[in-house]
Amino acid sequence: MTARGERAPWLTLKMREAMEAWLFLSPTLVGFLIFFVGPLFAVVWYSLTEWNLLSQQTTFVGLDNYDDALLRNPDFWQVVRNSIVFAIGLVPLNMALALGLALALSRRFPGVIFFRTVFFAPVVTSAVAWAIVWKFLLQGEAGFVNQMLAGIGISGPNWLREPDWAMVAVIVTRVIKMVGLNMILYIAALQAIPRDYEAAARLEGASNWQIFRMIIWPLLGPTTLVIMVITTIGSFKVFDHIYLMTGGGPENGTLVLAFYIYQQGFQFFDVGYASALAMIMFVIVMALTIVQLALRRRDT
């Protein structure tokens, strides 16, 4: 053998496989660094400054923005309360309705595809069109909803002009729009459950409720956790519904954190303060996600 043939290759098989893996991952990794990590570090830096978009002057202020939001600004805590109320109203209602629809539409019967399409259609409908249509439907006496209620002798409220009812209105309309996505996730999870479990339970005399509580619901645990996490995150990120239907009103009754950040950054041009609010929202959402994961692990 020649000396060239006896020499060990410069790259071992393991090293070549590692390089190929990194090459395949590099587009996603580069995108992650540019579009997530980079902006995240930028927001952290901006939150430590006083940057006015109009004057384009930047001054380092340290933690003053956080101190202002958490300790000196009473509006901030009302905004946090509104965001929590919105999440508490939206998440359970969305998940319960999605599960109910999934249980009804998980088995094949004539027209099941039509009904699945009907309930999923709002998910792919333009959020702008959806919010504008519902804004007209929920107007005072001229709105279609109140006209329908008047037809059965009920005097409906001015849905979008009364603080308590406005929050109810945006929650319900948001649930109707997004419930189809969670319904599809639940349907996929239900169809993955072996039918042998249900058949065996019925042979033992189990009722429908017992089958659901003892077999179906525990097996839906991982899917329920995923749905709960993404729905909770989505509830804190909601912006378009609030902007188009109520504008945060009336009396700041629907002013949630995402819309409040938009106001501070793009209406009042205080980018530093808006960035601090964005970081606070990031911490809140992360904390809620960790709590949900911990509760799920404790139950398993």
C-alpha positions as CSV (number, residue, x, y, z in Angstrom):
1,M,0.0,0.0,0.0
2,T,1.1,3.5,-0.7
3,A,1.8,6.1,2.0
4,R,-1.3,7.9,0.8
5,G,-3.5,4.8,1.3
6,E,-2.1,4.2,4.8
7,R,-2.7,7.7,6.0
8,A,-5.9,8.1,8.1
9,P,-8.6,10.3,6.7
10,W,-8.7,13.9,7.9
11,L,-12.3,13.6,8.9
12,T,-13.8,10.6,10.7
13,L,-17.3,9.3,9.9
14,K,-18.7,10.9,13.1
15,M,-17.2,14.3,12.3
16,R,-18.6,14.2,8.7
17,E,-22.1,13.3,10.0
18,A,-21.9,16.1,12.6
19,M,-20.9,18.6,9.8
20,E,-23.7,17.4,7.6
21,A,-26.2,17.8,10.4
22,W,-25.0,21.3,11.2
23,L,-25.2,22.2,7.4
24,F,-28.8,21.0,7.3
25,L,-29.7,22.9,10.5
26,S,-27.9,26.1,9.5
27,P,-30.8,27.8,7.6
28,T,-33.1,27.3,10.6
29,L,-30.4,28.2,13.1
30,V,-29.5,31.4,11.2
31,G,-33.1,32.4,10.9
32,F,-33.6,31.7,14.7
33,L,-30.6,33.9,15.5
34,I,-31.6,36.7,13.2
35,F,-35.3,36.8,13.8
36,F,-35.6,35.7,17.4
37,V,-32.4,36.0,19.4
38,G,-31.3,39.2,17.8
39,P,-34.6,41.1,18.3
40,L,-34.8,39.7,21.9
41,F,-31.5,41.2,22.8
42,A,-32.4,44.4,21.0
43,V,-35.6,44.6,23.1
44,V,-33.7,44.0,26.3
45,W,-31.3,46.8,25.4
46,Y,-34.1,49.2,24.4
47,S,-35.9,48.5,27.6
48,L,-32.9,50.0,29.5
49,T,-33.0,53.2,27.5
50,E,-35.3,56.2,27.0
51,W,-35.7,56.3,23.2
52,N,-38.2,58.6,21.6
53,L,-39.0,57.9,18.0
54,L,-39.8,61.5,17.2
55,S,-36.6,63.0,18.5
56,Q,-34.5,60.0,17.8
57,Q,-32.6,60.6,21.1
58,T,-31.5,57.7,23.2
59,T,-30.5,57.9,26.8
60,F,-29.5,55.0,29.0
61,V,-31.8,54.9,32.1
62,G,-31.2,51.4,33.5
63,L,-34.2,49.9,35.2
64,D,-36.2,53.2,35.3
65,N,-38.7,51.9,32.8
66,Y,-39.4,48.8,34.8
67,D,-39.6,50.8,38.0
68,D,-42.1,53.1,36.3
69,A,-44.3,50.3,35.1
70,L,-44.3,48.2,38.2
71,L,-44.3,50.8,40.9
72,R,-45.3,54.2,39.6
73,N,-47.8,53.6,36.9
74,P,-51.3,52.6,38.1
75,D,-52.6,52.0,34.6
76,F,-50.1,49.2,34.2
77,W,-51.8,47.0,36.8
78,Q,-55.2,47.6,35.3
79,V,-53.8,46.5,32.0
80,V,-52.3,43.3,33.6
81,R,-55.7,42.7,35.3
82,N,-57.5,43.0,32.0
83,S,-55.1,40.7,30.4
84,I,-55.5,38.1,33.1
85,V,-59.3,38.4,32.9
86,F,-59.2,38.0,29.2
87,A,-57.0,34.9,29.5
88,I,-59.1,33.4,32.2
89,G,-62.3,33.9,30.2
90,L,-60.9,32.8,26.9
91,V,-58.7,29.7,27.7
92,P,-61.3,27.5,29.5
93,L,-64.1,28.5,27.2
94,N,-62.1,27.8,24.1
95,M,-60.8,24.5,25.4
96,A,-64.2,23.3,26.6
97,L,-65.9,24.2,23.4
98,A,-63.1,22.7,21.3
99,L,-63.3,19.4,23.2
100,G,-67.1,19.3,22.9
101,L,-67.0,19.8,19.2
102,A,-64.2,17.3,18.8
103,L,-66.1,14.6,20.7
104,A,-69.1,15.3,18.5
105,L,-67.2,15.4,15.2
106,S,-64.4,12.8,15.8
107,R,-66.5,9.9,14.4
108,R,-67.6,9.6,10.9
109,F,-71.3,10.3,10.0
110,P,-72.9,11.9,7.0
111,G,-71.9,15.5,6.8
112,V,-69.1,15.4,9.3
113,I,-66.6,17.0,6.9
114,F,-69.0,19.8,6.3
115,F,-69.4,20.6,10.0
116,R,-65.6,20.4,10.6
117,T,-65.1,22.8,7.7
118,V,-67.8,25.2,9.1
119,F,-66.2,25.3,12.6
120,F,-62.7,25.6,11.2
121,A,-63.5,28.3,8.6
122,P,-63.2,31.2,11.1
123,V,-59.6,30.2,11.8
124,V,-58.5,31.0,8.2
125,T,-60.8,34.0,7.9
126,S,-59.1,37.4,7.9
127,A,-58.9,38.7,11.5
128,V,-59.6,42.2,10.3
129,A,-62.8,41.2,8.4
130,W,-63.9,39.0,11.3
131,A,-63.5,41.8,13.9
132,I,-65.2,44.5,11.7
133,V,-68.2,42.3,11.0
134,W,-68.6,41.5,14.7
135,K,-68.3,45.2,15.5
136,F,-71.3,45.9,13.3
137,L,-73.2,42.9,14.7
138,L,-72.7,44.0,18.3
139,Q,-73.7,47.6,17.9
140,G,-76.4,49.1,20.2
141,E,-80.0,48.9,19.2
142,A,-79.0,48.8,15.5
143,G,-76.9,45.7,15.9
144,F,-78.1,42.4,14.5
145,V,-77.5,40.6,17.9
146,N,-79.6,43.1,19.9
147,Q,-82.3,43.0,17.2
148,M,-82.5,39.2,17.5
149,L,-82.7,39.5,21.3
150,A,-85.4,42.2,21.0
151,G,-87.4,39.7,18.9
152,I,-87.7,37.4,21.9
153,G,-88.3,40.2,24.4
154,I,-84.8,40.7,25.7
155,S,-83.2,44.2,25.8
156,G,-79.5,43.6,25.0
157,P,-76.7,45.9,26.3
158,N,-74.6,48.2,24.2
159,W,-72.0,45.4,23.9
160,L,-68.9,47.4,22.9
161,R,-69.6,50.6,24.9
162,E,-70.0,49.1,28.4
163,P,-66.7,48.0,30.1
164,D,-67.9,44.6,31.4
165,W,-69.9,43.6,28.4
166,A,-67.1,44.8,26.0
167,M,-64.7,42.3,27.6
168,V,-67.3,39.5,27.3
169,A,-67.9,40.5,23.7
170,V,-64.2,40.4,22.6
171,I,-63.7,37.1,24.6
172,V,-66.6,35.3,22.9
173,T,-65.9,36.5,19.4
174,R,-62.2,35.5,19.8
175,V,-63.2,32.1,21.0
176,I,-65.6,31.6,18.1
177,K,-62.8,32.5,15.7
178,M,-60.0,30.3,17.1
179,V,-61.9,27.3,18.5
180,G,-61.7,25.5,15.3
181,L,-57.9,25.1,15.6
182,N,-58.1,23.4,19.0
183,M,-61.0,21.3,17.8
184,I,-58.8,19.9,15.0
185,L,-56.0,19.1,17.5
186,Y,-58.5,17.3,19.8
187,I,-60.0,15.4,16.9
188,A,-56.5,14.1,15.9
189,A,-55.8,13.1,19.5
190,L,-59.2,11.3,19.8
191,Q,-58.7,9.4,16.6
192,A,-55.3,8.2,17.8
193,I,-56.9,6.5,20.9
194,P,-57.4,2.8,20.2
195,R,-61.1,1.8,20.1
196,D,-60.2,-1.4,22.0
197,Y,-60.1,0.6,25.3
198,E,-63.6,1.9,24.8
199,A,-64.9,-1.5,23.7
200,A,-63.4,-3.2,26.7
201,A,-64.9,-0.6,29.1
202,R,-68.3,-1.1,27.6
203,L,-68.1,-4.8,28.1
204,E,-67.5,-4.1,31.8
205,G,-70.6,-1.9,31.9
206,A,-69.0,1.5,31.9
207,S,-71.2,4.5,31.1
208,N,-70.2,7.1,28.5
209,W,-69.2,9.5,31.3
210,Q,-67.0,6.9,33.0
211,I,-65.3,6.1,29.7
212,F,-64.6,9.8,29.1
213,R,-63.4,10.4,32.7
214,M,-61.3,7.3,33.2
215,I,-60.0,6.6,29.7
216,I,-60.4,9.4,27.1
217,W,-59.6,12.4,29.3
218,P,-56.3,11.0,30.8
219,L,-55.1,9.9,27.3
220,L,-55.8,13.5,26.0
221,G,-53.5,14.9,28.7
222,P,-50.5,15.7,26.4
223,T,-52.7,17.3,23.8
224,T,-54.6,19.3,26.4
225,L,-51.3,20.6,27.8
226,V,-50.2,21.7,24.3
227,I,-53.6,23.4,23.6
228,M,-53.5,25.1,27.0
229,V,-50.1,26.5,26.5
230,I,-50.6,27.8,23.0
231,T,-54.0,29.2,23.8
232,T,-52.7,31.0,26.9
233,I,-49.8,32.5,25.0
234,G,-52.2,33.5,22.2
235,S,-54.6,35.2,24.7
236,F,-51.8,37.4,25.9
237,K,-50.7,38.3,22.4
238,V,-54.1,39.3,21.1
239,F,-54.0,42.7,19.4
240,D,-56.1,42.8,16.3
241,H,-59.4,42.1,18.1
242,I,-58.9,44.8,20.7
243,Y,-57.6,47.3,18.2
244,L,-60.5,46.9,15.7
245,M,-63.4,46.3,18.1
246,T,-62.9,48.4,21.1
247,G,-59.6,50.3,20.8
248,G,-58.9,49.3,24.4
249,G,-62.1,51.0,25.7
250,P,-64.5,51.8,27.0
251,E,-62.8,53.3,30.1
252,N,-59.8,51.1,29.4
253,G,-62.0,48.1,30.1
254,T,-60.4,46.0,27.3
255,L,-57.0,47.5,27.3
256,V,-54.8,44.4,27.4
257,L,-51.0,44.2,27.5
258,A,-50.3,43.7,23.8
259,F,-52.4,46.7,22.8
260,Y,-50.9,48.8,25.7
261,I,-47.4,48.0,24.3
262,Y,-48.5,49.2,20.9
263,Q,-49.9,52.4,22.3
264,Q,-46.7,53.2,24.2
265,G,-44.5,52.4,21.3
266,F,-46.4,53.6,18.2
267,Q,-48.8,56.2,19.5
268,F,-46.8,57.8,22.3
269,F,-43.4,56.9,20.6
270,D,-41.8,55.8,23.8
271,V,-39.9,52.8,22.5
272,G,-37.9,52.2,25.7
273,Y,-41.0,52.0,27.9
274,A,-42.8,49.8,25.4
275,S,-39.8,47.5,25.3
276,A,-39.8,47.2,29.1
277,L,-43.5,46.3,28.9
278,A,-42.8,43.7,26.2
279,M,-40.1,42.1,28.5
280,I,-42.6,42.0,31.4
281,M,-45.1,40.3,29.2
282,F,-42.5,37.8,28.1
283,V,-41.7,37.0,31.7
284,I,-45.4,36.6,32.6
285,V,-46.1,34.3,29.7
286,M,-43.0,32.2,30.4
287,A,-44.0,31.9,34.1
288,L,-47.5,30.8,33.2
289,T,-46.1,28.2,30.7
290,I,-43.7,26.8,33.4
291,V,-46.5,26.6,35.9
292,Q,-48.7,24.7,33.4
293,L,-45.9,22.3,32.6
294,A,-45.2,21.7,36.3
295,L,-48.9,21.0,37.1
296,R,-49.0,18.6,34.2
297,R,-45.9,16.7,35.4
298,R,-47.4,16.6,38.9
299,D,-50.6,15.0,37.6
300,T,-48.8,12.3,35.6
